[in-house]
Amino acid sequence: MVGGLVMDKGTFDFSSFIAERVPPATAATTTGWDPRGRPKYDFGTGFPDPDSFPAEGLHEALGQALKERGREMVLYPDPKGFLEFREFIVDKLHRERGIVVEPDQVLVTGGSGVALAIFTQLLSNPGDTLITEEFTYPGTLSVMRNLKANIVGVSTDEEGMRPDVLDETIRNLKSKGIHPKFVYTIPSFQNPTGTDMSVQRRHDILTVAQNHGVPIFEDDAYEDLRFEGDRTPSIHSYDDTKMTLYCGTFSKIIAPGMRIAYLVVPPELISQTNFLNWGRPTSHFAALATYYYLRDHMDEHVAEVNDILLAKRDTMIGALGEFMDPKVVYNRPSGGMYLWAQLPEGISVASVAGKARERGVAYLPGPNFSPTGEGENYLRLCFGYADHEGIRDGIALLSQIFTEEGLLA
Amino acid sequence: MVGGLVMDKGTFDFSSFIAERVPPATAATTTGWDPRGRPKYDFGTGFPDPDSFPAEGLHEALGQALKERGREMVLYPDPKGFLEFREFIVDKLHRERGIVVEPDQVLVTGGSGVALAIFTQLLSNPGDTLITEEFTYPGTLSVMRNLKANIVGVSTDEEGMRPDVLDETIRNLKSKGIHPKFVYTIPSFQNPTGTDMSVQRRHDILTVAQNHGVPIFEDDAYEDLRFEGDRTPSIHSYDDTKMTLYCGTFSKIIAPGMRIAYLVVPPELISQTNFLNWGRPTSHFAALATYYYLRDHMDEHVAEVNDILLAKRDTMIGALGEFMDPKVVYNRPSGGMYLWAQLPEGISVASVAGKARERGVAYLPGPNFSPTGEGENYLRLCFGYADHEGIRDGIALLSQIFTEEGLLA
């Protein structure tokens, strides 16, 4: 019998074994990890400042946590995240976001991606319609597309999603017999546009959603990065109908490499949300370090991160003013880590993104953020990662590239 | 408009919004985290020894990693796990398991649960038939059931899954027009039975699977815990047809709380396997600590873990001999962390598991491991977690409970 194995029986063909839920092996199913390595001036991805990563603080906090609770590490971690951490999150949400919930409504997840996937899986069948801002986080678009959703964008103004357009959009859908499953919005420092909803706007968006019976999915990833002005309470805090799903993350104030985010669900959805997180509890090691560190240092650390971001925003705006053709216009966000820049209509920034990357500058073009692939003349510039010199040099090079590629005079 | 929000509009009803993929909120969708807390004598779950958790070593290793690579933490981690870690795993698999693969075939996952879910999602549509040992890991059964698979168990002997029964099972299925999607097996220290396949048995199982064109899914979670005898190469190492999917874990030698496991896929399935892990990269923080620690300390640490487990196995066998009715029979595994005990047929150990837990002793009854809910007279006892005194006292108490509950004279 062993003899039979020595022969080369040929390589097994799995093609007829792949489940229907799995898309074909195409570019769309790659990991997103760029084999070309990282560009010299990386304004593409939403990375925080590498010097603000609290390596020593986290290491020290972890040492304390392991002394006190190391024996817990051999247990399977609470799939929801350990109770003290969820209580800490509940307290943070109450103080900073006006949200009043029980620890049981909180689920710690291995990053925002998991939270986005859970909520989208929870509420959408293939073909269902989901509403977003007209430009939105590409990770969310990927989740929605993977789940075969129909995605409808709503146009924005300087305060974010427009309630009148949202109302009209839902009315139009309903007239065709379509009831959207939820409205996904990033109210604070929207990604990529950087808009920040006022209190009134938050009320207005919620009211439209309530009037139409369409739940809201509030992605609050950037509120912690408010470096100018006072915090605005979350949409969730105004929602007396408990139709708002909410997620937050520690990726922006600690690091994406930790993979620690959280979601907040209405009580009736707890069991099913837990189910969808099944088998994916977050690393207790990473969660312990995060909790012990933030418990003692959150406010000072967030203040430090925001000082850094504010200075970098100004450096990038300064560099754009100094080096870039004035036909390129952009916002001046009071938080977050992105500028949203616009070239004159008809100019395709998207078409030179590959070439710019080869020459050492990465940015994300508008179509990456659009459900319909629009926004050729837009680009998102992240000012979180590069240092001040890198921001200036990179913007200068980008301006040069735009000129040399014939986008600008 | 704000006024409208002050009124209680009533709580939103999500029930008609839940996607079809989500099961109803029932006991089956709970998290598995027991709200009663942990019993005094916990032989139920497969927890390692808490004193063997290398808290200081990991902390020190992490310190080094953060010094050298802390700035990486602000980047989104490579979704597959960072390259050096995958190279380390490739090398470990080659030296210890006879497996020859490229780092690109390795995907680091947030625990074995993710690996099990990925492979099962990759290959099974609802209603597809999957084959397991007649008693197998409950986590695998949960994944398969959640994905609405038809699960067929194959009986075992002292070497694990019987090739003649596997052959007959597949023939029977094929005669009904059913082609199973894979054979899931735990060749080394099978969970729960503790059986260990010989080289010949591994060959025989592979040959049956090859002859029928049914892929193998090899779960190698326990091979690192071989405390007696020499390692047997994996089934994967004998497979010249590349039809074997493989997963391993660091949960048993480091800690489940880390959430670090890995899977190995045939080259043609890499893209789709990555897709199914989408949005769930493992914590880079936990992965860095694990890699830096194991790189320098793996062999000595594994030797220490196995010394501990061997001594605990003997303590549990001694306690069973001393306190338990001789009608209870059990194996003497050369690795892993479980005894598989059998009471005379007709006696339901399962029926008193709840009562035993209330009295402070947890074990898992046979039906938890069976695709069809059989095995009322079996129980799995984990000797990994409790200390020697706890093992003795717990087994004595369990014997007393069995007698008082009328299971044994």
Interface residues (C-beta under 8 A of the other chain):
Chain A: M1 V2 G4 L5 V6 M7 D8 K9 G10 T11 F12 F14 S15 F17 I18 A19 E20 R21 V22 P23 A25 T26 T29 T30 T31 G32 W33 R38 T45 F47 P48 D49 P50 D51 S52 F53 A55 E56 L58 H59 L62 G63 L66 K67 G70 R71 E72 M73 V74 L75 Y76 P77 D78 P79 K80 G110 G111 G113 V114 L116 A117 Q121 L122 L123 S124 N125 D128 G139 S142 V143 N146 K181 F182 Q200 H203 D204 L206 T207 Q210 G213 P215 Y238 D240 T241 K242 M243 A255 P256 G257 M258 R259 I260 P266 E268 L269 S271 Q272 N274 F275 L276 W278 G279 R280 P281 T282 S283 H284 F285 A286 A289 Y385
Chain B: M1 V2 G4 L5 V6 M7 D8 K9 G10 T11 F12 F14 S15 F17 I18 A19 E20 R21 V22 P23 A25 T26 T29 T30 T31 G32 W33 R38 T45 F47 P48 D49 P50 D51 S52 F53 A55 E56 L58 H59 L62 G63 L66 K67 G70 R71 E72 M73 V74 L75 Y76 P77 D78 P79 K80 G110 G111 G113 V114 L116 A117 Q121 L122 L123 S124 N125 D128 G139 S142 V143 N146 K181 F182 Q200 H203 D204 L206 T207 Q210 G213 P215 Y238 D240 T241 K242 M243 A255 P256 G257 M258 R259 I260 P266 E268 L269 S271 Q272 N274 F275 L276 W278 G279 R280 P281 T282 S283 H284 F285 A286 A289 Y385
